[in-house]
Amino acid sequence: MSLSPTTATAVRPSTCPPPPADDLIRRDRARLWHPYASTTAPGPLQAVTDAEGVRLTLTDEAGVSRRVIDGMSSWWCMIHGYRHPVLDAAVHEQAARFTHVMFGGLTHAPAVQLAESLADLAPGDLDRVFLADSGSVTVEVALKMARQYQISRTQAVGGRLTRTRFAALEGGYHGDTLGAMSVCDPVTGMHAAFADSLPRELFLPRPPRLGAAPEAVAVWADRVRTVLHDHRDVLAGVICEPVLQGAGGMWSYDPEALRVLREVTHAYDLVLVVDEIATGFGRTGPLFASEGAGIVPDVLCVGKAMTGGYLTQAAVLTSDRFARAVSAGPQRALMHGPTFMANPLASAVALASLELIRAGAWRAQVPRIEQRLAAGLAHLTDSPIVTDVRVLGATAAVELDHPVDPWIAARAALDAGVWLRPFGRLVYTMPPYIVTDDDIATITAAIAAVVHAEEAR
Ligand SMILES: *Cc1c(COP(=O)(O)O)cnc(C)c1O
């Protein structure tokens, strides 16, 4: 479609209907890449024609339309649901002013107010904010901050720089860019094929599961203390997802493990980077999982739900003390600056999303979701193919004894009225916080339908 500026102003979305879904899917296949997908053997595709509240209207290539519950919150982010009036208004109001300006040498109200709001909500003294455009980018920035911190500290004492590497937890996931990939699980993560072209980082064993015996946690802690002690001179820092490892396997672990990492990194002046991109803004119960564990990291990454899922934006938070140490290094500056940093439209909607968080409905919603998911999924442990059911906050994962067929699983879930996207041996959900009890019952029934479809295979 080519529109001159004058005709463009006259075009409203409602007068320009999208092409039919079957045509859309055919054209998509000819032109687009999808995440972790092949262009020659593409999986089934659904066209989204509408989204409101917790529901998506999906049409498949046979032209069959369904209105289903989004059990994935569009990958953790749509916590308040689609077409939320407050978030819609924030986007429209900012769009009527200006949608983007560079952030080098310029500032604007949405960025300043968002930073103040984030600093106010964040644990401890984390009140210095770097606004980036995606979760992976915040991880890159966090790793660079940690390295710059060590460069600065080394310079201050006149030593030789050896502290350049990172320790990460096995089973972790931190994003898809090169630096982030280097701290994802090197074997079970999605980036094993790149092992030879990435920096070799150090991996700590995955902490014992939430609810494990204190002795198991103590054994883990001894091992980690020893490894970090032995590597203290070559490490810049430690990175982890707090309490819940997401895309690396939906593994919830004992918060004591996080306190051990805080204690050891503090003792050796290693930078503790906590990646709350998935867990932030209430997903696991507390506002931040690290806060629930009673720790304050040196560097905190948030993303995904920050804009209520409306636009792509993420943030890195540090203390002013840490930021001053970085700024005192030889470069005299943090060496990072994305084009779309602090995008005003994204900042405005993130600010509005934080206002909804501040209003606090999630504090009742998340525990209710946790309790309903646990009650609705408990019986699945009776299935001969189910090896584990894990529920934490507004998340649930059912682990099978074999990899799920993603196409059969997605179809079984759709037939039960829910959009799910299982991966590996996991059928999992992290619904929008606004789901009703009936919606949750539909989700748990859909997960059971996937398990039954796998039993029958
Ligand atoms: C999704 C995710 C990322 C990457 O964020 P993107 O916005 O996809 O780049 C990093 N860390 C964790 C824990 C995540 O869940």
Ligand as a Chemical Component Dictionary entry (heavy atoms), coordinates in Angstrom:
data_LIG
# 
_chem_comp.id                   LIG 
_chem_comp.type                 NON-POLYMER 
_chem_comp.pdbx_formal_charge   0 
_chem_comp.three_letter_code    LIG 
# 
loop_
_chem_comp_atom.comp_id 
_chem_comp_atom.atom_id 
_chem_comp_atom.alt_atom_id 
_chem_comp_atom.type_symbol 
_chem_comp_atom.charge 
_chem_comp_atom.model_Cartn_x 
_chem_comp_atom.model_Cartn_y 
_chem_comp_atom.model_Cartn_z 
_chem_comp_atom.pdbx_ordinal 
LIG C1 C1 C 0 12.844 -12.970 27.730 1  
LIG C2 C2 C 0 14.029 -12.922 28.607 2  
LIG C3 C3 C 0 15.204 -12.256 28.204 3  
LIG C4 C4 C 0 15.353 -11.623 26.846 4  
LIG O1 O1 O 0 14.477 -10.571 26.658 5  
LIG P1 P1 P 0 14.109 -10.090 25.145 6  
LIG O2 O2 O 0 13.204 -8.927  25.354 7  
LIG O3 O3 O 0 13.452 -11.272 24.491 8  
LIG O4 O4 O 0 15.384 -9.731  24.485 9  
LIG C5 C5 C 0 16.266 -12.229 29.093 10 
LIG N1 N1 N 0 16.178 -12.801 30.309 11 
LIG C6 C6 C 0 15.066 -13.439 30.734 12 
LIG C7 C7 C 0 15.021 -14.031 32.096 13 
LIG C8 C8 C 0 13.953 -13.537 29.888 14 
LIG O5 O5 O 0 12.858 -14.184 30.305 15 
# 
loop_
_chem_comp_bond.comp_id 
_chem_comp_bond.atom_id_1 
_chem_comp_bond.atom_id_2 
_chem_comp_bond.value_order 
_chem_comp_bond.pdbx_ordinal 
LIG C1 C2 SING 1  
LIG C2 C3 SING 2  
LIG C2 C8 DOUB 3  
LIG C3 C4 SING 4  
LIG C3 C5 DOUB 5  
LIG C4 O1 SING 6  
LIG O1 P1 SING 7  
LIG P1 O2 DOUB 8  
LIG P1 O3 SING 9  
LIG P1 O4 SING 10 
LIG C5 N1 SING 11 
LIG N1 C6 DOUB 12 
LIG C6 C7 SING 13 
LIG C6 C8 SING 14 
LIG C8 O5 SING 15 
# 
